[in-house]
Amino acid sequence: MQRLIFDLKSFSRRLRANEDGLVAIEFGAVASFLILMVVGATDLGLAAQHRSQLEGAVGAGIQEALKGGATEAVEAAVIASTDLPSSPPATVSATKICYDAEGAVVEDCDAGNVDSVYMEIILQQDHQWLLGLPGFSNPSTLKLTNSVRIG
């Protein structure tokens, strides 16, 4: 039994003194975290690009609204925008909102007391993350709302 204990102590001393392969173990531990950070940064960059594409599509809808297009034409311009990714399908809604001189919403835009008319565009599209992050749903919905005065 004494011999076994002595052999184990001797073996453990030799292991502690031998540093061969230590760099490979350290690299493996550090590289896994670095790879996760690079993929996470790429994922955030792709989400920012997707948001920018949504902004471009809403911009196309705003241009159509400024040309006097109806709500259906504005929605079609947003969906047909070259900036908008075709998959997954996007949900767009364009709504005319009318206000009187005091800033209250007027239900009938053809009424005589309408002071200003706005076109509000709401665009939603799912964004698929490369990696699922704890606390974030995958896919998550990107939503963009913008409005422009048209009258």
N, C-alpha and C positions, 0 to 999 in steps of 0.2 A: 504494500500500500504506500509506504514511504517512497519507494522507487517511482510509482505512478505519479505521485504529487510532484516529485522532483522533475520528472520528465515533462509534465504539463507546465511547470514554471519555466523550465528551460525553453520549451516550445513557444510559450507566450513571449518570452524575452526576444527570441529570434524573430518572431513576427513583428514586434514593435520596432525592432532595429532595421528590418527590411522595408524599404520604402518603394520598392519596385511595384508599379501599377497604381500608385497613389494618385498620380496625375490623371490617369484614365478615369478613376472613380470620381475625382473632383470635377473633371470635365463633364462626365455624365450627369452629375447632380446639377451643375450650373447650366449646361446646355438645355436641359429640359425646361427650365424656367425661361431661358432666353427665347426658345422656340415658341413657348406659349405667349410671351410678350410680343413677338413679331407677328404671330397670327392674330392676336388681339388688336394690335395697331392696324393691321391690314383690314380687319373686320370693321373697325371704326371708320377707316378711310372709305371703305365701300359704302357704309351707311351714309356718310357725308356726301359722297357722290350721288347716291340715290336721292337724297334730299334735294340736292342741287338740280337733278333731273326733274323732280316734282316742281320745283320753282320755275324751271324753264317751261314746263307744260302749262302751269297756271299763267305764266306770262303770255303764252299764245292765246289763252282764253281772254285775258284782259285786252289784248290787241283786238280781238274779235268784238268784244263788248264796246270798245271805244269806236269801232267802225259802225256801231248801231245794230249789231247782230242780236237776234232773239236768244232767249236762254238756251234753247235747243242747239242753236248754232254755236254758242259759246261752249257748251258741253262737248259738242262734236270736235271743236277746235282743240280742246284740252286733250281729249282721247287720241286725236290724230296727230298730236305733236310728236315730232321726231325725237324729242328729248325723253319722252316717257317710256320706260321699259314696258314691253308688251306682256311680260309674264312676271308676276301674277297679275290678273286683271285689276284695273283701278276703278274706284268708285268716285264719280264726280257729280256735284250738284251746283247749278248756277241759279241764283235767286235774285229777283229785283226787290229792293227795299226802298220804300219811299218815306220821306220825312217832311213834316210841315215846318213853318218858320221857327217854331219853338223847339224843334228837334225831336218831336214825338213821332212815332211810327204811324204812317197812314196806310190803312189796309188797301184802299182802292187807289192805284197809281194814276187813274184817269180823273180823280177828283180835282176840283179847282184849287184846293188849298195845299197842293204839293209844292214844296219849295226846292227839294233836291231828290234825285234818284241815284241809287247806288246799285251796282251789280256785285254780289258776293259770290265767290267761287270757293267751294270746299272740295279738296282732292284728298283721297285716302288710298293708300296702297300698302300691302304687306311687304316687309323686308325680311328676308331669310338670312340669319346670321351664319357664318362659317362654323363657329363654335357656340354652343349654348352657354350663356353666362348665368351664374346663379343670381336669381332675383329678376331676371329679364325673361319675358316670354319669347318663345321662338316659334313662329315668326312674330315680329312685333309690327304694329301698324304705324306707319308714318302718316301724319295728317298735316295738311297745309291749308290755311284759310287766308284769302286775300280779297280785297274789295277795291272798286274804283268808281269814282263819280262819273255817271254817264248823262246826267241831266239836272 
